[in-house]
Amino acid sequence: MKINYEGFMRERIRKNPVTINPSASFFQAQNLIQEKGVRHLPVVYKNNRLLGIVTESDIRKAGPSDVDILKAKEAGYLLRKLKVSTFMTPKEKLVTITPDALIEEAIQLMYDYKIGCLPVVEGEKLYGIFTETDAMGHFVDILGLKQQGTRLTIAVEDKPGMLSGILQIFKKHNVNVISIVSPSFMVEGKRIVATRIKTEKYQPIVMDLEEEGYPVLSTGKWPSAKKIMKIQYKGFMRERIQKNPVWISPDTSFNEARNLIHEKGVRHLPVVDKNGKLVGIVTDRDIREAAPSDATTFSIQELNYLLAKLKVSAFMTPKEKLITITPDTLIEEAVQLMHDHKIGCLPVLEGGKLYGIFTETDSLHHLVDVFGLKQKGTRLSVALGDKPGTMLGVFEIFEKHNVNVISLVTPSFMVEGKRIAAIRIRTEKYGSIVKDLEKTDYVVLSIGKWPSV
């Protein structure tokens, strides 16, 4: 380290999260999750030592089933005696990270292990948590979705040096680059590059790109990018969407919806009428809030009868209150909508009918793809000056070594007046490249073969 750079994780971590004691009761955990609007409760003991975690799923599994023959009062008594320590996921079974972990490692761990939260520990103490929502916040930041400018989608040949040509055009127009990412899939033999630049006067840049043989597929001031399809490219959303999700009808009962969420391991159930039209959505939180409180005097049989009569239409979030997208929405727009409105799922509609859903987990999948986390290569963290043309020098060194760039992203914050670029290149022989970067006064902060950086 030649400048004081602690890595992305400390910037993004959720410090001082809501926690719970191992001796707390089932109802205390359930009420805390509902009151605070969280899905994960780290279980800590003296000196903030992490013992485990309680999730909404743990709460559902620990609660009484709808066939329980106990009276509600008896069930309430038992659940008040049921301690968090008996149904939490213990630390030994958790995947954890440290505050100095790279944020991409955290994202890949959540994606690979299909988990929505990583406890962050320093020694044995809880330092914070990192969730799917935090990952989306990072996505919004590094892609520059909050920065004014222009988004260009460009088709390029999959060979070294092609991105240098684009950067030369940006330098010619005295324009800074915010981010350059490329999904792993190819379209008609072309790599699709999504880049954001710090200007809203993009027309002359587009003309130069076209003249130099770079087809521009979409262009415009973010986020209203106008599509100009010159090859058969349908956009990222159709590639990532969950088609044919689990759904229910408005007449589905509370018990059926609750059991379906539990059995299928999903958090969102679109509600669809007989014509395939979306009329609302039911989430695991809707189920929890519609459930009777522990103070009820009904027996379990009486509750089951009433809940069997309670229809989804009575407690779902109606379509009028939902934020929806279309299959041709840019994936970055979907991520920004979820992040800005603090929601975990977007129904995808085509002509009013349900086409699919896009969730926080899907956004993780996209992050893994555009970062190139599944591709072998090298990750470099490089400190750059914040002026047009700085990135071009880096790319020219990569071209000199006949190396392709997988992705380049920069968070919005500066470190000692420098932009920090996280770059992935398609080679594991990085020694001579690093020497050339250092000779040219680029500060290399971290380096290694991915993922063991």
N, C-alpha and C positions, 0 to 999 in steps of 0.2 A: 504494500500500500504506500503510495507516494502522496496521496491526499487523504483527508479524513473521510472515508466512505464506508458506512457500516452495512451496506446492502439494502435491498428493497424490503425485507421482511419487517424490520423494525419500523419502517415507515408506514406499513399497512396493517400492523397487528392491532387487534382489538384488546387493548389493555384494560385491566380491572373489569372483567366480565361479571355478569350476575352468577354467583356461585351458591352452593348449598352444602350443609353439613351432613355427614353420613348418618347421623341420628335423626334427621328430619323425617317426617312421615310422608306417606304416599300423597296425601291430600295437600301437604305443604309444597311438595314438588310440583304437583299438578296445578295448584293455584299460582305458584310463582311463574311457571311457564306461561300461563294464561295472562297474568297481570303485566308481565314485562314484555310479552310478545316475542319470546325467544323460543328456539327449538332445541337448544343444548344447554345443560346446566353442569358445569364442572363440579365435581364433588371434592371438597378440600377439607383438611383437618388443621391442626395447629400449625402456625407459621406458614399457612397457605400451601401446605404440602398436598399435591394432587393424589387422590385415591382412585378416581374413576370419573365417569360421566353419566348423566341421565339425559335421555333424549325423549322426544314425543313418542317415538316408537316403544321405548321402554315403558312409558306410562300406559300406553294402550295395552301392551302385553301383560302388565302387572295387574290391570283392573279386572273386575269380575266379568264373566261372559254373560251373554243374554240368556243362557240356560241355567244359570246359578239358582239354586232353590232357597238361598238365604233371603231373609227379609232385608230390606234396604238398611234398616237400623243396624242389623247384625253385620252386614257387609261394610257399612260405614265404620262400625267399631273396629273391625279387623283391619281395614285400610288405614285407620288412624294409628294403629299399632304397627303397621308394616313400615319398616325403616328403609330409607333410601339405600343403605348398604347392602340390602338383600336382593335388590333388583337392578342396581346400577351395572354398567359395563365397567369391570375393574381395570385399573391402569395397565395391568399385564397384557390385556387384550386390545389396548388402544394403539393406534399409530400416532406418534407424537413428533414434534419438530422442535428446534431451538430457535431463539430470536435471530440467529445469524444464518439460518437456512435461506437459500435462494427462493424467491417467491414462486418461480417456475417449478421447483422441486415440490413445494407444497401443493400446487395445482395438479401436478402429475400424480402425487400420492393419493389425493382425493379422487381423482379420476380412476386410477388403477384399482383402488380398494373400494370404490363406490361408497364413499362416506362424505357427509356434508360438513364436517367440522374436524379440525386438527387442534388439540390442545398444544400450546406452546410452553415448553418447560425450560427452566434454567436450573440445573442441578435437579432437585426433586420438587422445586417450587413452581407453582403455576405463574407464568409470566403474562399469558393472555390466551386468546383463541383466534383461529383463522378459519373463516367459513366460506361457503359458496358465494354468499353475498359480498364478502370482502374480495373474493377473486374477481367478481364482476366489477367492483370499484376499481381494481387494478387494471382491468381490461379497458374501462372507460378512460383511465388516466393515460396509459401508455399509447393508446391509439389516438389520443388527442381529441376525444369526442366532445370535450368541453371547450376546446380551443377554436377560435374562428379561423376559417381557412377553406380549403377546397379538397374534396376527395376525388381522386382519379382511380379508375380501374383500368389497368393496361395489360394487354396480352404480350408476352415476350417469349423468345426462344429459350429453351432450357439449356443454356451454356454459359460458361464464365464470360464476364465482361458486358453482358447485356444490360445489367442495372447501371453500370458506369455511364453508358450512353444516355440513360434517362437523367442521371444526376448532372451530367454535363449541361443538359438543356436547362435544368433547374438553376444551375450556377449562372448560366448565360442570362437568365432573367432575374438574377439576384434574389432567389427565393430559398428559404430554409425548409428543410424536410422535417416533419413531425414524426412520421412512422412509415415503414415499408414492411408489409407482411404478405405472405403468399401461402394459400392452402396447399395441402399435399397433392390433391387431385389435379389432373391435367384436363384441359378442354381443347379438343382438336389438335393435340400435340403441343399446346402452348401452356406456359405457366401464367396464371392469373395473379397479377400483382395489385394489391390495394395500397395506395400511398396517399398520405395527407401532407399538404404543403401550406405554409403560412402566407397565403395570399388568396384574395377573392377575385383577382383579375387573371383568370386562367385561360381565356380564349387564345392569346398568342402562344401560350405554352402548349396547348393542345394542338395548334396548327404545326408547331415545330416537331412535336412527337409524331404526328401523322406523316409529316414529310420524311422523317428519319426511319419510318417503317415500324412504328410502335402503334398498333391499333388501340384506340381508346374506346373502352366498352361503356363506361359511364363517367359522367363528369358533372360537377356542379358545386355550389356553395353548400357546405355541410349544414343540416342533414338532408336537404332536398336535392339529392343527386339525380340528374336527368339521365335516363338510360339511353344509350345509343348502341344498339346491338349490331355488331358487324360480324360476329361469329356466334354460333349457337351456345350462348352462355346464359343460363337461367338465374344466376345469382346464388349466393351462399345458402339462403334460407331453404330452398328446395332440397339442398344436399343434406341439411342438418335436421330437418323437421321430423318429429315423431308422428308418423302417419298411423292411422287406425289405433288411436289410444283407447284405453279402457274408458267406457262412457256409461251413463245411466239415463233413464227417462225421468220426467218430472214426477211420475207416480211411484218411483222407487221409494221404499220405506227407509226410515232412519237406520234400522238394524241392517238392512241389506247394504246400504251405502257404507256404513261403518265396517261391516265384515269384508266388503270388497276392497276398501283401502288397506285393511290389515292383511288380507290374503295376497293381494297383488303387490304390496310394498310400494304403493304410490301415494302422493300427497294431494293430487288434484284429479277430480272426476268431472269432465265436461258433462253437462246435462243437455240432452238432444231430444227433440220431439220426433214424432213418427215420420216427418218429412225430411229428417236429417238436418234440420235447422238448429243452430245453437240457441238455447234459451237461458243458459246460466252456467254456473260452475259451483261445485262443492269441494271444499278443501278439508284437510284433516282438522284445521282450526275451526271451521264451521261445525264439524261433527262434535268437537270437544265443547264448543260453546252452546250447542243445542242440547247436549246431554243434561240430565237432571243433576242438581247439586247434591252434596253429601248430606244435606239437611232434610231431604224428602222423607215423608212418612209412609210412602207406598212400599208394598212388598216388591220383590224382584219380578214376580209373575204379573203384578199390576203394571209395573213399569214397562215390562216387555210388551204387554198388550197395547199400552198407550204409544210406545215408540214404534210398534209395528203399524199403527194407524197414522203416525206422523210422516207425511210425504216430503220428499226432497224439495218440492216446489215451495214449501213453507219456510225453509231456512237457507236455501241456496243464495248465492250472489247473482242477481238477475243480469241478463246480457247488457241491459242499459247502463250498468255500473262497471262493466268490464272494459279493459283496454284490449283491443284485438289487432291483429296484423294479417297480412295476406301472404301467400306463398312467395311472392316476388319482393317482399320487404328485405332490405339489406340487413344482414345479421347484426351489424353494429347498431342499427336503429333499434332492433329488438332488445339488445343488451342494454342500451341506454334507457329505453322505456322502463325496463324492469328495475334498473338501478335508480332512476329518478323517482319512480312511483312506489319503490319498496315492495315489489310483488315478485313472486317466485315462478309465475307461469303466464304465458300469453296464448290464448286460443288463436288458431290460425284459420281464417275463413276464406272461402272462395265462393262468391255468389250467395253469401248468407249461410252456406252449409259448412259444417266442420270438416276441415281438411287435415288438421292435426293439432299438436300443441308444441310449444317451445318452452323449455324449463331452464332453471339455473344449471341443472346437470348437463343439459345440451350446450349451454354456453361454455361450460368447462371443457367439453369435447372439442368445441371450436378453438378454444384457447390452446389446448394441447396440439391441435393441428397447425394453427397458424404460427405458433412458436417453433414448430418443428421438433417437439419434445420426443417424438417417436423415431426421428431420423438420427442416424449415427453422424457424429461430427464433433465440433468444438464450439464451446460457448466462450466468448470474450466480453468482458466489461471494459469499455474504453471511455476515457474522459475526453470530451470534445469541446472546442470553442463554440459559442452560440452565434455563429455567423454563416451566411450562405457559402457553400463550397467546401465546408470542413469535411463533410462526409465523403465527398468525391475523392479526396486524397486517400481515405481508408479503402474505398472500393478499388481504386487504381492499384493499391498494393495487393489486394485479393486477385485482381485480374493478372497482375505480374506473375503470381504463383499459380495461375490457372485454377482458381478455386471459386466455386459457386456460393452465393449467399442464400441461406435458407430464410432468415428473417432478421430484421433490425427494428428495435423499438426503443423509445426513450421516455422515461417518466417525466411528468411536468416539472417536478422540483429540480432545483439546481444544487450542486455541491461545490462550494468554494468558487462560484462563478462558472462552473463547467456543467455541460450537459452530460449525462451518463447514458451511453448507448449499450444496450445488451444485444450482441450480434452472434448469430449462429452461422457457421460456415461448414460446408460439406467436405471436411477433411479432418483427420485425426493427427496429421503431421503439421503441427502449428509452430514449431520452434523458430523456423526461419521467418515466418510471417510476423511473429511477435517482435523479433529483432528489427525487422524493417519498420514496424509501427513505432517502436521506441526510438529508432534513429531519426524518424520524422517528427519527433516531439509529441507523439500521441501517448498518453499515460494509460497503460494497461493495468487495470485494477484487479481483475481475477481472470483465470484462464484454466482450461482443462477439458478433457474429453467428457462429453455429456453422458450420463448425469452426474458422474463422480467428479465434480469440480473442486 
